[in-house]
Amino acid sequence: MAGEKIRVMIVDDVAETREQLRKLLTFDPDIQVVSMVGSGEEAVKTVASVQPDVVLMDINLPGIDGITATSKLLEVSPTAQVVMLSVQGESDYMRRAMMAGARDYLTKPPSADELIDAIHRMAKLKPIRGAEVLTPATGMGSGGASLGSAARRGKIITLFSPKGGTGCTTTAVNLAIALQSTVGPEIKVALVDLSLQFGDVAVFMKLQPPRTIADLASRASEMDAELLATVMMPHPSGVKVLAAPPTPEDAESLLTADVVDEAGGNRLIKSILKFTRQEFDYLIVDTTHAVDEVMLALLDLSDMILVLLRPVIPEIRGARNFLTLLQKMNYPMEKAGLVINSVDNKRMGIQPEAIERNMMPALVHVPLDERIALTAANYGVPFVVKEPRAPISQAIIKLAQVIHKNFSDETEESSQPAETQRRSGLGRLL
């Protein structure tokens, strides 16, 4: 849009508010208000003729509300970028607006800088007029250029434990930060919380993300780098976090029955991860403790599955059953790795070496340190940051180094494995 003014439509039922917004935008010579309307119906009727780049949409409108108006407006003008304005700052309103197609959400009244910045950011997302729209299936236009880096196909490392309380989230959080520190700032590391209903990754990192993976549900098949960037939350370590929904109800849009594909996996999660791996070099994924449609999707996509357990009988049994299940699925066992957590050789219990003899060699033994682990969880400061020299931190750092070494010499694969063929009948098995 170089050399062109950004065309803005204002939709608000209060004439005074429309005029205030227009005056705020006069401070930027690159913005032109091309239309001001007072209802959602009028916005839908007008949008085709005025062709705005950005629409400022009030959420509370007479007749059809702003969320419904956004959905209808985008059917008429799919390239318009909608910024929702509302006096309500709750996450539920934000989620519903994003699912309707809004690209940003501002609380009223916005400041001039906040409003102008949002409009410029949205204008950069709008496709050039006449350009071919990116196809969701490939993420490529007619020129064949990938949305992500042409050479990037990030490695997905999934952490899984059949039992709760094994330290899966703690390990995922600290591993992501340790990996980022190991590889340096040039390598992009993402942490994805796929414990969709009760995920705590953001809490463990003292983050309050305004958006979560639920905000991608309605756009999973048409994702782009800018949309992903607006949802992911940066951590001071350099890791970017894709957080779980804030409540179980918010996760429903990702867990409905119609999102399960013929192989038993969650197709929305697959779409989101397939795109995200184009934007990052490593994805560390935290999961819930069940082999469900989300886990089946991860089995299709993961380059490594880390199975966590503590040296206690129920967890050993659960981990062994899970590994046996992978074998029945004909899953490549070279992709599975064992992590033995909470190891304390001074206490009575099962020794890690005995576990390894009956299962497989462990990638690392993580020593028990309840004080450090609990303090880190309660204060939201991962222990690899707060106490990097502690043995528990050193074990996670070692795991990060092992993972990076394992993948650093690999040649980037040009295509994905045949997923359906490898796991045909998996849903029936489960």
N, C-alpha and C positions, 0 to 999 in steps of 0.2 A: 504493500500500500504506500510505497515511497512516493512522495509528492502529492498524495491525495489526503484530503481531510477525512477524519473518522466521522461517519454519519451516525448520529445517535437519535433514537426514538425514546421519548419519555412517556411512560404509562402510569398515571396516578389519578385517582378520582377527585383529589383536592386541587383546585386551580392554583391556590397559593403555593402548594408544595411543588407543582410543576414549574412554576415561575422561579422559585428558589433554586431548584436544580438547574434550570437553564442559566441562571445568573452565575452559579458556581462554575459552570462549564465555559463561560465566556472568558475565564482566566487563561484558558489554553487555546492558542490560535490554531492548533491542529484538530480541534473538535468542532463539528458543526451539528447543531440540533436541527434535524430535518422534519420532525413531527412531534407534537404533544397531544396525547389523547387521554380521555377520562375513564375509559372502560376497557375490559379485556376484549369484548366483542368488537369494539371500534379498532383496537390494535390489530386483531386478526384480519379485519376487513381492509385496513390501510397498509399493512406491512409490505405487500407485494408491490404497491405503487411507489412507496418511498424508498424501498431497499436499504434499510439501515444496516450498518455493520454491527452495532451494539444496541440492545434494547434494555433500558432501565425499567424494570417491571415491579410495581408495588404488589405485595403478596395479598393484601386485603382490598379487594375491588368489589363493587356492586355487580350483581349478575354473576358471571363466571369469575372465580377468583384468579389470582395471579398464577397459581400453579397450573390450573386447567388452561388458562389463556396461553401459558408458555408452551404447553404440549400442542395446542391447536396452532399457535403461531409458527412453530417449527415445522409443522406439516406443510405450511404454505411457503415458508422461507427457511429452509433447513440450514443455511449457512449463517444466519443471524446468531450472534452470541448474546445470550440473555444473562443479565446481572439482576438478581432478585433483591429487592429492598423491603425490609420489614422492621417493625418495632420489636418483633419477637426474635430473640437470639437463641432460642432453644435448638438443640441438635435435631429434634424430630422435624421441625420446619425446614431446616437446612437439608436433611436427608430427602424429604419429599420434593423439595425444589430441584435438587440435583437429579433425582430420578425422573423428573418431568423434562429435564434437558437443560436446566440452568447451569451456567458454567462458573458462576461466582455468587456469593451471598453476602450482602452488606447490611449491617444494622442501622436503622434510621435514627437520627439524621446523620449521614456520613459527612466527614470533613471534605473540604475541597481536594486536598491532596489524596485522600483515600479514594474518592470517587474518580478522579482523573487517572490515578495509577491503575485502577481496575479497568477503566475503559481502554487505556493503552494496552494493557495486558490482554484483554479480550480481543482487541483488534488484531493482535499478532496471531491469534488462533484462527481467525477467519480465513478460509481459503481464498486465493486470488480469483476474482470473477472470471468465469470461463474455464478455469483449470479443472482437470478431472478430479473428482472426489476420490479420496483414498478408499480402497476396497477393504472391508473388514477382514476378509479371509486371508489376505496376504500382507496387508499393511503397506502396499505399494501402489503407486499410480502408474500411468502409462510409460513413464520414463524408467521404471524398474528400480528406483532408488528406495532402499528400505527406510522405514521410519526411524529405526534405531541405527546404531553403528553397523555398517555392512559386514564387518568382521566379528561383531560381538554376538556370542550366544552364551549368556551367563550360566554358570554352573549352579544347579539347585541342590542344596544340601538340606535334607529334611531330618528333623529330630523327632523321634517317636518313642513313647513308652506305653506299654499296655496298661500300666498301673499309674494312678496319681501319686503325687508326693515324691517322685524320683528326682526332681530338680530339672525337669525338661525345659521350662521357661528360663530358669536361672542359667542353665548351660547355653541355651540359644542366645540370650542377651549378651552374655560375656564372650561367647565365641564370636559373635558378629563384630564386637568391638576389638577383640584380640586379632581377628583376621584383618580388619581395616588397618590396625597398627602394623601388622606384619607386612602387608602388601604395599602400604603407602597411599598417599592421597590420589595418585593417578588412577588407581584401581577403584572401581565403584562397588560398594557393598550395600546390599539392602537386607533388612530384617522384616520378614512377613509373618504376621500373627494370624494363623489359620485355626486357632482355637476360637471359632467364630462366636460362640455363645457366651463364653466366659474367659476370653483372652485377657491377659494381664501384662503383656509386653510393655505397653505404654506406662503402666504404673511402675514397673521395675526400672524404667529409665527416666522417671519423673517428667513425663511428657503429658501434655493435654492437647492431643491433636484435634483440630476443629473438624476434620474430615477423616473418614475411615474407609476401609475396603467396601463397605456397604454402599458408599457413594458411587462406586464403579459398577454396581450391578446392572443398571440400565444402559450403561455404555460399554459393556465388556467386549462387544463385537466391533466397536468402532473407536478403540482407545488410541490416543496419541500421546506424544511425550509431554506436551504442556498439561494435558488433563492429569496424567499420572503425577506430574510434579506438584500440582495443586493439592493432591490428596496425601502425598507422602510427607512425613514430618522429619526434619533434620535433627540429629542428635549432635552435641558438641564433638563427639568422637569422629564425625564425618559419616557415620552410618545413617542411611535414610530408612525410616520406619513406615511400613504400611500396617496401620493398627487395626485390631479387631473392632467390630461394632461395639458401641458403649453398653448396650443391653441385649439380652437374648431376642427381644422382639425386633430389634434393628437388624438382626442377622437373618430374618425370615426371607428377605428378598434374594438371598444367596442360597437358600436351602429348600426352596419349593420343589415339589415332585417333578415338575416339568423341566428342571435343569439337569436331570440325570441322562447321560447319553447311553448308547447301546452297550457300551462296555462297562457300565455301572459307575462311571466317574462323573463328577460335577463339571459340566461344560463351562459354566461361568468362571469357576476357579481356573480351569485350563486356559481359557481365553486371557484372563488377567495375568496369569503366570507366564504364558507364552510371550505376551508383549513385554512384560516387565523384564524378562531375561534378555531382551534386546537392548535394554537401557542400562543394565548392570552386569558386572563381571561375576559377582557371587550373590546368590540369594540364600540366606539362612532362614529356614521356615520352621516355626514352632507349630505344634499340632495338639489336638485333643487326644484322649486315650481310647480311641475306637477306630476300627477299620470300617469307615463309612464311605460315602461317595466322595468326600473331600480327600480322604486318604487314598482312595483308588485313583483319583486324578493325580495325586502326588506320585504314586507308584509309576504311573505312565511317564511322568516328566522328570523325576529326580535323577540326578547324576550320582547321588550318594544318599543312603538312608542310614542315619546314626541311631542305633537302638540303645536306649539308656536303661540301666537297672542299678539297683543297690544290692549288696551281697546278702539278701534275705530271700528265703525260699519262695514266697508268693511272686516276687518280682522276677526271680530267675525262671520260675515256671512260665510266667506270662511271656517273657522275652523269648524263651525257647519255643513256645507255641507259635509266636509270631514268626520266628525264623522258619519254622516248619511250614507254616502257611505260605510264606514266600516261595519255598521250594516247590510246594504243590502247585503254585501258580506259574512255575517255570520262570520265576524272576531271577535275573542274573545275580547270583550271590556275591560276586566280586564287588557289587555296588553296596553291599551291606557292611557296616562297621559297628563294632561293639564298644560302648563306653561304660565303664564300671564306676559308678559315682559313690560318694560317701564311704570310701575305703578307710578303715581304721584297724591296722594290724595289732594294736594293743588290746583290742576288745575281743571277747569270744565271738566267733562267727565264722562264716564260710570265707575262705581265703580266695582272692581273685584268681589265683592260678588254678584252683579247682574248677571255677566257673569256666575259665578258658579251655580247660581240657575237655569239658563236656559241651562246649558251644563253638567258640572260635577265639583266636587271639584278640585281645582288646587293643584298640588304638591308644588308649590312655587309661590310667587309673587316677581318678580325681579324689584326693584325700578329703576326709571328713573335717569340716571346720564350721560348726553350727553358728558360732559367734559371728564370723565374717559373713556367712551366707545370709543369716537372718538380718543383720545390720544393713547389708546391701539392699535386701528386699524392702525393709521398712523405710529406709531413707531414699530409695530410688536412685542410689549411686552404685553402679555395678562394681564388683570387687576388683576386677582387672584394672579399673581406673583408680579406685581409692587405695588399694593395697596390692600393687602389681608384683611385689616381691614375695608375697605370701605363697606357700606351697600350692594352695587351691588355685590361685591365679596362674602360677607357673604351669600347672597341669593343663589349664584351658589354653594358655598361650602355646604350649607344645602341640595340642590338638589342632589349633589353627595352622601351625607350621606344617604339620603332617598333611592336612587337607590341601594347603597351597602347593606343597611339593608334589602331591599326588596328581594335581591337575596342571601344574605349570609347564610340564613337558608335552602335554597332549596337543595334538593337532586339532584345530577347530573343525567340528563335523559340519558338513555341508547340508545335511538333512536330518530330520528326526527319525528314530526307529519307527517301524510300522506298529503303532500302538495297539490298534484293535486286534491285529493278528497275534501279537505277543500275549494279550490278556483276554483272548476270546473265552467266554464262559466264566469269567471271573465273578461277575455278579451272581451267577447261579451257584458258584462254589460257596459264596458267602451267605 
